[in-house]
Amino acid sequence: MKLLGAALAALLMMQGAVRAEDFSLSQACPPSFQKVDGLCQFRSLYQLYPSLEGQGVGGLKTGLPPIRDGFSPQQIDLGRYLFFDPLLSADGTVACASCHEPDKGFADGRGRAIGITGEPVKRSAPSLWNVGFLKRLFWDARADSLEAQMEGPLYDAMEMGNTREGLLAALNGNLNYRRLFATAFERPATNEITLAEIYLAIAGFESSLISLNSRYDYYAHGQADALSEEEIEGLNVFRSFVARCAECHTPPLFTNQQIAVIGTPEPEGMARDTGVAGPTGDPTLRGGFKVPSLRNVALTGPYMHSGRFKTLEEVGDFYTKGRGHAVPEGEELYLHWHIWEPQLRPEEVKSVAAFLQALTDESMKPETPAAVPSGLRVGARVLD
Amino acid sequence: MERHLKWIVPVGTAAIGLVLGALIFGGGDKPHDEVLVAANPLFSGGDGGSLQGMQVTGVRHEVHDGESIQAAVKAAKAGDVIAVYPGTYHETVYIDKSSITMTGVVREGRYPTLDGEKKLNDAFLYSGDNITIENFKIINYKGNGVMGQAGNNFVIRNNLIHDAGVYGIFPEFGKNGLVEHNVLSGIEDAAIYIGMSDNVDVRHNKVYDNVAGIEIENSRHALVEGNYAYNNTGGILVFITPGLPIKTTYDVIVRDNFVLDNNHENFGAPGSIVSGIPAGTGILVMAADDVVIENNIIAGNDNAGLIVTDISSVTNVASDPESEPNPDRVRILENVMFNNGNNPIGELKALMLTQLETKGPDIVDTGAGSDKCVMNGARYRAYGLGSYRPCRADEISTATIASMTLSAPAEPFVIAADTQDGYERIVGERAYYGVCTGCHAYGVRLIGPPVTEIQAIYEDNPEALAAYIADPVKVRENFPEMPPQDYLSEETRLAVAKYILSTTNTDGR
């Protein structure tokens, strides 16, 4: 940490080397979006399918829940620069992409994320694939919009450590950003950059992260041999009422977006995370967390809110060992009724893990920018 | 309709085939083509059935003892019938295609029997639309007898299901279905569980020795009619369960049922919702709205004949602020209730003791909810109906409602095909942006060549482009080989080919 000041100074010196003409904003919408009247509208084969009561939960040929779309290509591309730019953190070391790495399923490969202090935070960094469909954000579901969500990590002392004032000063002090925001929001560059603009641009980029073209999707659209025999066996276990995975991880997003108390253990020595009971004050939701999507789940281990399980097989073992087996004596949790004693055979657990691999699709992964407008290291923070 | 049906299936003749019983039972010994006539009462009954008399063609597949049912399903196309002959089959049959009829052939009382031997999870899993499953005997599964995930227009009838796990018949996320003439026993949760579904009739089933006989949960527009529910822990349940993604239950008619002696010990799995149901419960309405209880015979249920309550009765689950907890606009019409409440237990027993009663009631309402009515309420031994008003003349019968199913099948696609061209263009556009733009853009090279170059090559030959999309060959140096997109249906491939050749997107994608 002693070296931080010097490092930051060096990084800031580099900023001078970044020229304005190096940065322009794309006029094209990201893949899976069509530009209509200048705004990017989501398009998918799943939009051809109905869903009961419009909720976007069901089976193979079920429509999606509503997505957050309608951003301009310029706003989305500006959001991409911001996402990778460590200028957003207090000391220029942490970007959104530090914990949401494109090559790690937009998570970070860690049990618990590591922010600006170099110490692990309380929870695991969730994947951002398909995040534009989610009604609630954070493991404890405390935010109901992407904008509300990003105020968490940006200003958390353990994560990006910034302040609203610090963030605005940094971006307004950067001529590249002054110009890019002016372009994206079609207003003079003399205007101050606002928090609403920053949040909107990042929300636009996040909402563009679409993963709906996996081999599972091929199967869902009708190609019977898109999955192997073992993967189909895994799908059948996954949706059976013995394993009950699909009851909460419901297609097509593989989340029903509800809160579930399942009673996973914390890492050794860590106190019980109260989960949704924290923000809601509802004791019946103690240890409850938002059901995460399983899209690209093979890329995003370790698993669960604090990363207790390293592999999908370990997750399967947790469920099959039965209701409450990892809940310590004296701990009162209102475990979800789907948590029971499925007693899956090892080969069944293995087949489910194989099926989950078939949910991997990175065909629409966005390009990581070669440089960011601050001149800082793209996606900074490399610990290892 | 014909035009619309073209899009149901990737390849081959589309058809919704539901066959005459005579055809099945009198079927020949070899697979052969048949002309099938829609005779399903769901689709052809009454005057309004949109498919009445529709002539459709499908192939009949036969499965005999020792053969694989799943192999026949794999070989089947939309509109086909799979006739399964008497024998014992140890399989999980999954149907991820639409318009398939699974029909058991019953000969001299011998059923085709699916036996999970307590090793297999589910007997039937389906996700397609227009699935019929009839005339099977299903035993010894661990999960479900029949489970549907989002299939619409389902028919599940004439099955004998015993000790088949957690649910006997469980359509979930389905619209427009019929569950009738099934016999179910020994199920450790609900024998018939209509979960998060719309427009379902549950008629003339016999359910006994289960924890719950029939459960309508987080579903709308359901008719539970003419069933015989006896010796379950709870006979008929109409519920909202908190924590599910579809939050409501309303517009449910429970009529003409026998709900008798539902006093079975509760053997539900620890932690399950039904594990909290007191033994001796005839009908339980919890948090559901617009429920009509009409013309049932409800007797011999030792806790209570009918319980109307709010969601707080479920005490072992996390709360859900998005679930409206109260039973509103419940209507209790003419019913015959007698000999209920001989052995009330738990909270109800305590409640009755406060009234200096040791016997449970025919009807108990815990007081939540509004605008409820009862007809001839004085005839029942009732507790808690103080807030009920007499039902109005226009509320005293549901006779005008013959069915909750739809008069036309639920559509497999959301975008109406008003004109072939318009519909095709929308399909092409969805496919192009949803799939192709991962590698292609309009005017620039991404992973694959730009659309402008594709247009130059294929010009006005979308059929050739569609063929290439299905089975690409490497033609360009310095480009990766395109993966085949043959999971898209033939119609979709042609639609996207036409879209690609006609788009004039100058914005880069």
Interface residues (C-beta under 8 A of the other chain):
Chain A: S26 Q27 A28 C29 P31 S32 F33 Q34 K35 R43 S44 L45 Y46 Q47 L48 Y49 P50 S51 L52 E53 Q55 V57 G58 G59 L60 K61 T62 G63 P73 L212 N213 Y218 Y219 H221 G222 Q223 A224 A226 I232 N236 V237 R239 S240 F241 V242 A243 A246 T250 P251 N256 Q257 Q258 I259 A260 V261 D282 T284 L285 G288 R323 Y334 L335 H336 W337 I339 W340 E341 S363 M364
Chain B: V9 P10 K74 T92 Y94 D96 K97 N121 D122 L125 S127 G128 D129 K142 G143 N144 M147 G148 Q149 A150 G151 N152 G165 V166 Y167 F170 F173 G174 K175 M196 S197 D198 R220 G243 L244 P245 I246 T248 A269 P270 G271 S272 I273 N316 V317 A318 S319 D320 A410 E411 P412 F413 V414 I415 I426 V427 E429 R430 A431 Y432 Y433 G434 V435 T437 G438 C439 A441 D486 Y487 L488 S489 T492 N505 D507 G508 R509
